[in-house]
Amino acid sequence: MQLIPKKLHQYVRHTGGYALWSKPLESLRTIMKNYANLFEYTARPADSQRILEIESKLGKKLPDDYKMLLSETGGGILNLEKSFLTDISLPDGDTLEVVVQDIFGNGTASNGAHVDLIDYASFLMDEWEIPDEVLLFAASEDGMHQCFVINYGLPNFPEGAVLYVDTDPDGCIMPVATSVDAFLSKLGPYPDQLETVEDTDPDSTGINGALYSLLSEPLRKAISATPTPGIEKLLRQATELITRDLNPVITENSPESRTFYDVVYWIVQHIEPQHDSETFANGGRKGQTINFPELMRKSFIVPGQKYELGYTLASLIMWWDRRVREGVLKETDNGFILDEDYASSVFDQLRQGKIQE
């Protein structure tokens, strides 16, 4: 185990742009596995020229197995049958269990999720303060708190090993696999996928969407910027509270709906605090880049599910006005901020299976 370095010496290994691979692409293809079976949504397969471009811009030579994966799939979003990493023993005796969600690669996945190594993974490395001696390779459903990197220069680990990174202040870096292929081979079914979505009662489609679906790109990006441990799980718990048979629905100003809006806004304010309820609900403010409909579009919906989240404008405005009156949604020069102590109480209640009034 190695504690995360806070101020590491900045360096990038350069070798003249990595003009050659250790093996030509053609010979790599002859031993390539069917990586596409790992993914629910794949990105754009990368040809040899594109992989050279990625390596040049990153300043790092990609491992052969990673290059094979990119040439076949481009990375993407893992399917639930190949997303759960378990049975990794931590130094304190606990067992590591992580749901792996994204494999970074080339461009945008077929569901619209951004998984590009150059643009998005590099942004997340800066945002999460991941050291330059590694390359962010995979992200978990917990976003910044649990991710996986390929080692290039941390002296206590083999070069090319896949490392688990806990970015919390007292977190650690530790090895989980000797290579990308070895890491992927450790992935198994999501715990609740022992009974797959396809095999469940059609009337439970809404619950499946709340618990297992992919999320919109704006919502995923906001979750990644939110420092609260397990925030995606908390969001899904709050969504489950408002979910009926077919989809999540908010039709009234209820404790369940207010809890859902609390969690969503806590996530939103880490990207862009909002200035009033109407533009949060509809957009239209000059310079505004995020609003509630864009966050919810294509979120909490699984294949075969007809309806996305339904809500009324009145319920959102009533939540906003109530939290302002209560003094927990406070105006600042940069927009309204949900009080941290209040938000912590909401999360504590959710963890205990209770609802904040």
C-alpha positions as CSV (number, residue, x, y, z in Angstrom):
1,M,0.0,0.0,0.0
2,Q,1.2,3.5,-0.7
3,L,-0.4,6.7,0.4
4,I,-1.5,9.1,-2.4
5,P,1.3,11.6,-3.0
6,K,0.0,15.1,-2.6
7,K,2.7,17.1,-4.4
8,L,4.5,14.7,-6.7
9,H,7.3,15.8,-8.9
10,Q,5.7,16.5,-12.3
11,Y,7.2,14.5,-15.1
12,V,6.2,12.8,-18.3
13,R,8.2,10.2,-20.0
14,H,8.9,11.1,-23.6
15,T,10.4,8.8,-26.2
16,G,10.1,10.8,-29.4
17,G,6.4,10.4,-29.7
18,Y,6.5,6.5,-29.7
19,A,6.7,6.1,-33.4
20,L,6.6,2.3,-33.2
21,W,4.7,-0.3,-31.2
22,S,6.5,-3.3,-29.8
23,K,4.2,-5.4,-32.0
24,P,2.6,-4.4,-35.3
25,L,-1.2,-3.9,-35.2
26,E,-1.8,-6.8,-37.5
27,S,0.0,-9.3,-35.2
28,L,-1.9,-7.9,-32.2
29,R,-5.2,-8.6,-34.0
30,T,-4.4,-12.2,-34.4
31,I,-4.3,-12.8,-30.6
32,M,-7.0,-10.3,-29.8
33,K,-9.8,-11.3,-27.4
34,N,-13.4,-10.4,-28.0
35,Y,-13.3,-7.3,-25.8
36,A,-16.7,-6.1,-27.2
37,N,-18.4,-8.7,-25.0
38,L,-17.4,-6.7,-21.9
39,F,-19.3,-3.6,-22.9
40,E,-22.9,-2.4,-22.8
41,Y,-21.8,0.6,-24.9
42,T,-18.6,0.9,-26.9
43,A,-16.8,4.0,-28.2
44,R,-15.0,4.3,-31.5
45,P,-12.4,1.7,-32.4
46,A,-9.0,3.3,-32.7
47,D,-6.8,2.5,-35.6
48,S,-3.0,2.4,-35.4
49,Q,-2.7,6.1,-36.3
50,R,-5.2,7.2,-33.7
51,I,-3.4,5.1,-31.0
52,L,-0.1,6.8,-31.9
53,E,-1.8,10.1,-31.6
54,I,-3.2,9.2,-28.2
55,E,0.2,8.1,-27.0
56,S,1.9,11.2,-28.3
57,K,-0.5,13.5,-26.6
58,L,-0.4,11.6,-23.3
59,G,3.4,11.2,-23.4
60,K,2.9,7.6,-22.4
61,K,3.2,4.3,-24.4
62,L,0.1,2.2,-23.9
63,P,0.4,-1.4,-22.9
64,D,-0.2,-3.9,-25.8
65,D,-3.3,-5.4,-24.3
66,Y,-4.8,-1.9,-23.8
67,K,-4.0,-1.0,-27.4
68,M,-5.8,-4.2,-28.5
69,L,-8.8,-3.3,-26.5
70,L,-8.9,0.2,-28.0
71,S,-8.4,-1.1,-31.5
72,E,-11.4,-3.4,-31.1
73,T,-13.8,-1.3,-29.0
74,G,-12.4,2.2,-28.3
75,G,-13.3,1.6,-24.6
76,G,-16.8,2.4,-23.3
77,I,-19.3,1.5,-20.6
78,L,-19.0,-2.0,-19.1
79,N,-22.1,-4.2,-19.0
80,L,-23.4,-5.3,-15.6
81,E,-22.3,-8.9,-16.2
82,K,-18.6,-7.7,-16.3
83,S,-18.4,-4.8,-13.9
84,F,-17.9,-6.1,-10.3
85,L,-14.4,-6.4,-8.8
86,T,-14.2,-8.2,-5.5
87,D,-12.1,-10.3,-3.2
88,I,-9.3,-7.8,-3.0
89,S,-7.9,-7.7,0.6
90,L,-7.0,-4.3,2.0
91,P,-4.2,-3.9,4.6
92,D,-6.8,-3.2,7.3
93,G,-8.4,-6.5,6.7
94,D,-11.4,-5.2,4.8
95,T,-12.3,-6.6,1.4
96,L,-12.4,-4.3,-1.5
97,E,-15.6,-4.4,-3.6
98,V,-15.9,-1.9,-6.5
99,V,-18.4,-1.5,-9.4
100,V,-16.3,-0.6,-12.4
101,Q,-18.2,1.5,-14.9
102,D,-16.0,3.2,-17.5
103,I,-13.0,2.1,-19.5
104,F,-11.4,5.2,-21.0
105,G,-10.5,5.1,-24.6
106,N,-11.4,6.9,-27.8
107,G,-14.1,9.6,-28.1
108,T,-17.7,9.0,-27.1
109,A,-19.5,5.8,-26.3
110,S,-22.6,4.8,-28.3
111,N,-24.9,6.1,-25.5
112,G,-23.3,9.6,-25.6
113,A,-21.0,9.1,-22.6
114,H,-17.6,10.8,-23.0
115,V,-14.8,8.3,-22.4
116,D,-11.9,9.9,-24.3
117,L,-8.5,9.4,-22.8
118,I,-7.1,12.7,-24.0
119,D,-10.0,15.0,-23.3
120,Y,-12.0,13.5,-20.5
121,A,-9.6,11.1,-18.6
122,S,-7.0,13.8,-18.5
123,F,-9.5,16.3,-17.2
124,L,-10.5,13.9,-14.4
125,M,-6.9,13.3,-13.5
126,D,-6.5,17.0,-12.8
127,E,-9.9,17.3,-11.1
128,W,-9.1,14.3,-8.8
129,E,-5.5,15.2,-8.3
130,I,-4.2,11.8,-9.6
131,P,-0.4,11.8,-9.9
132,D,1.2,12.1,-13.3
133,E,3.2,8.9,-12.8
134,V,0.1,6.9,-13.6
135,L,-2.6,6.9,-16.3
136,L,-6.3,6.9,-15.4
137,F,-7.7,3.8,-17.1
138,A,-11.1,3.0,-15.5
139,A,-13.6,4.8,-13.3
140,S,-16.0,3.3,-10.8
141,E,-19.6,4.1,-10.0
142,D,-18.3,6.1,-7.0
143,G,-16.5,8.5,-9.4
144,M,-13.5,10.2,-7.9
145,H,-13.3,8.1,-4.7
146,Q,-12.5,4.8,-6.4
147,C,-10.7,4.5,-9.7
148,F,-8.1,2.5,-11.5
149,V,-4.8,3.5,-13.1
150,I,-1.9,2.0,-15.1
151,N,1.4,2.5,-13.4
152,Y,4.2,4.2,-15.2
153,G,6.5,5.7,-12.6
154,L,5.4,5.0,-9.0
155,P,8.5,3.2,-7.7
156,N,6.8,0.8,-5.3
157,F,4.8,-0.9,-8.0
158,P,5.6,-2.8,-11.3
159,E,5.4,-0.7,-14.4
160,G,2.2,-1.6,-16.3
161,A,0.4,-2.9,-13.3
162,V,-3.2,-1.8,-12.7
163,L,-3.6,0.0,-9.4
164,Y,-6.6,0.8,-7.3
165,V,-6.7,4.5,-6.2
166,D,-8.8,5.8,-3.3
167,T,-8.6,9.6,-3.6
168,D,-9.9,10.4,-0.1
169,P,-7.4,12.3,2.1
170,D,-6.5,9.1,4.0
171,G,-6.8,6.9,0.9
172,C,-4.3,4.7,-0.7
173,I,-2.9,3.3,-3.9
174,M,-2.5,-0.5,-4.2
175,P,-2.0,-3.1,-6.9
176,V,-5.0,-5.2,-8.1
177,A,-3.7,-6.7,-11.4
178,T,-0.5,-7.2,-13.3
179,S,-2.0,-6.0,-16.6
180,V,-5.1,-4.6,-18.2
181,D,-6.1,-8.1,-19.4
182,A,-5.6,-9.5,-15.9
183,F,-7.7,-6.7,-14.5
184,L,-10.6,-7.3,-16.9
185,S,-10.5,-11.0,-16.2
186,K,-11.2,-10.3,-12.5
187,L,-14.5,-8.5,-13.3
188,G,-17.7,-10.4,-12.6
189,P,-21.5,-9.8,-12.4
190,Y,-22.9,-6.8,-10.6
191,P,-24.2,-8.3,-7.2
192,D,-27.9,-7.7,-8.1
193,Q,-27.3,-9.1,-11.6
194,L,-27.6,-12.7,-10.4
195,E,-31.2,-12.0,-11.5
196,T,-30.7,-10.0,-14.7
197,V,-32.8,-7.1,-15.7
198,E,-34.2,-9.1,-18.6
199,D,-35.5,-11.8,-16.3
200,T,-37.3,-9.6,-13.8
201,D,-41.0,-8.7,-13.7
202,P,-41.8,-6.1,-16.4
203,D,-43.7,-4.2,-13.8
204,S,-40.4,-3.6,-12.0
205,T,-38.8,-1.8,-15.0
206,G,-38.8,1.5,-13.1
207,I,-36.8,0.1,-10.2
208,N,-34.3,-1.4,-12.6
209,G,-33.9,2.0,-14.2
210,A,-33.4,3.7,-10.8
211,L,-30.8,1.1,-9.6
212,Y,-28.9,-0.1,-12.7
213,S,-29.2,2.3,-15.5
214,L,-26.6,4.5,-17.0
215,L,-26.8,8.2,-16.3
216,S,-26.6,11.3,-18.6
217,E,-23.2,12.7,-19.4
218,P,-23.9,16.0,-17.5
219,L,-25.0,14.1,-14.5
220,R,-22.1,11.7,-14.6
221,K,-19.7,14.7,-14.9
222,A,-21.3,16.4,-11.9
223,I,-21.1,13.2,-9.8
224,S,-17.4,12.9,-10.7
225,A,-16.8,16.4,-9.3
226,T,-18.7,15.7,-6.1
227,P,-16.5,14.8,-3.1
228,T,-19.1,12.9,-1.1
229,P,-18.2,9.2,-0.8
230,G,-20.8,6.9,-2.5
231,I,-22.8,9.8,-3.9
232,E,-24.0,7.9,-6.9
233,K,-25.4,5.1,-4.7
234,L,-27.1,7.8,-2.5
235,L,-28.6,9.3,-5.6
236,R,-30.0,6.0,-6.8
237,Q,-31.4,5.4,-3.3
238,A,-33.2,8.7,-3.4
239,T,-34.5,7.9,-6.9
240,E,-35.8,4.6,-5.8
241,L,-38.0,6.5,-3.3
242,I,-39.8,8.2,-6.1
243,T,-40.0,5.3,-8.5
244,R,-43.2,3.5,-9.5
245,D,-43.6,0.5,-11.7
246,L,-42.6,2.1,-15.0
247,N,-40.4,5.1,-14.1
248,P,-39.4,7.6,-11.4
249,V,-42.3,10.1,-11.0
250,I,-42.6,13.3,-8.9
251,T,-46.2,14.7,-8.8
252,E,-46.3,16.3,-5.4
253,N,-44.2,18.0,-2.8
254,S,-43.5,15.0,-0.7
255,P,-40.7,14.0,1.7
256,E,-39.5,11.5,-0.9
257,S,-39.4,14.1,-3.7
258,R,-37.7,16.7,-1.5
259,T,-35.0,14.1,-0.6
260,F,-34.4,13.4,-4.3
261,Y,-34.1,17.1,-5.1
262,D,-31.8,17.6,-2.2
263,V,-29.4,15.0,-3.5
264,V,-29.5,16.2,-7.1
265,Y,-28.9,19.8,-6.1
266,W,-26.0,18.8,-3.9
267,I,-24.4,17.2,-6.9
268,V,-25.3,20.1,-9.2
269,Q,-23.7,22.8,-7.0
270,H,-20.3,21.2,-7.3
271,I,-20.4,22.0,-11.1
272,E,-22.5,25.1,-11.3
273,P,-24.6,26.6,-8.4
274,Q,-28.0,27.8,-9.7
275,H,-29.3,31.3,-9.4
276,D,-33.1,30.7,-9.2
277,S,-35.6,27.9,-9.5
278,E,-37.0,28.8,-12.9
279,T,-33.7,28.7,-14.8
280,F,-32.7,25.6,-12.9
281,A,-35.9,24.0,-14.1
282,N,-35.9,25.4,-17.6
283,G,-32.5,26.9,-18.5
284,G,-32.2,30.3,-20.2
285,R,-29.8,32.1,-17.9
286,K,-26.9,33.7,-19.7
287,G,-23.8,31.6,-19.3
288,Q,-25.8,28.7,-17.8
289,T,-24.4,25.3,-18.8
290,I,-26.5,22.9,-16.8
291,N,-30.2,22.6,-15.9
292,F,-32.4,19.9,-14.4
293,P,-34.0,18.5,-17.6
294,E,-30.5,18.0,-19.2
295,L,-29.4,16.2,-16.1
296,M,-32.4,13.8,-16.1
297,R,-32.6,13.2,-19.9
298,K,-31.4,9.6,-20.6
299,S,-30.9,8.9,-16.9
300,F,-32.6,6.2,-14.8
301,I,-33.8,4.3,-17.9
302,V,-32.9,0.8,-19.0
303,P,-33.5,-1.0,-22.4
304,G,-37.2,-1.7,-22.8
305,Q,-38.2,1.1,-20.4
306,K,-40.6,3.4,-22.1
307,Y,-40.6,6.4,-19.8
308,E,-37.9,8.6,-18.3
309,L,-38.2,10.4,-15.0
310,G,-41.4,12.4,-14.8
311,Y,-41.8,15.5,-12.7
312,T,-43.8,18.7,-12.4
313,L,-42.3,22.2,-12.5
314,A,-44.3,23.0,-9.4
315,S,-42.7,20.3,-7.3
316,L,-39.2,21.6,-8.1
317,I,-40.1,25.2,-7.4
318,M,-41.9,24.2,-4.1
319,W,-38.8,22.3,-3.0
320,W,-36.6,25.3,-3.8
321,D,-38.8,27.8,-2.0
322,R,-39.1,25.5,1.1
323,R,-35.3,25.0,1.4
324,V,-34.7,28.7,1.1
325,R,-37.3,29.5,3.8
326,E,-35.7,26.8,6.0
327,G,-32.3,28.5,5.6
328,V,-30.6,25.5,4.2
329,L,-30.5,26.7,0.5
330,K,-28.5,29.9,0.8
331,E,-27.8,32.6,-1.7
332,T,-24.1,33.5,-2.5
333,D,-22.5,35.6,-5.1
334,N,-22.0,32.5,-7.2
335,G,-25.5,31.1,-6.8
336,F,-27.5,29.2,-4.2
337,I,-25.6,26.6,-2.1
338,L,-27.2,23.8,-0.1
339,D,-25.8,23.8,3.4
340,E,-23.2,21.1,4.0
341,D,-24.4,20.1,7.4
342,Y,-27.9,19.8,6.2
343,A,-26.8,17.7,3.2
344,S,-24.9,15.4,5.5
345,S,-28.0,14.8,7.5
346,V,-29.9,13.9,4.3
347,F,-27.2,11.4,3.4
348,D,-27.1,9.9,6.9
349,Q,-30.9,9.4,6.8
350,L,-30.6,7.7,3.4
351,R,-27.9,5.4,4.6
352,Q,-30.2,4.4,7.4
353,G,-33.1,3.8,5.1
354,K,-35.0,6.9,6.3
355,I,-36.3,10.0,4.7
356,Q,-35.5,13.7,5.4
357,E,-38.6,15.7,6.1
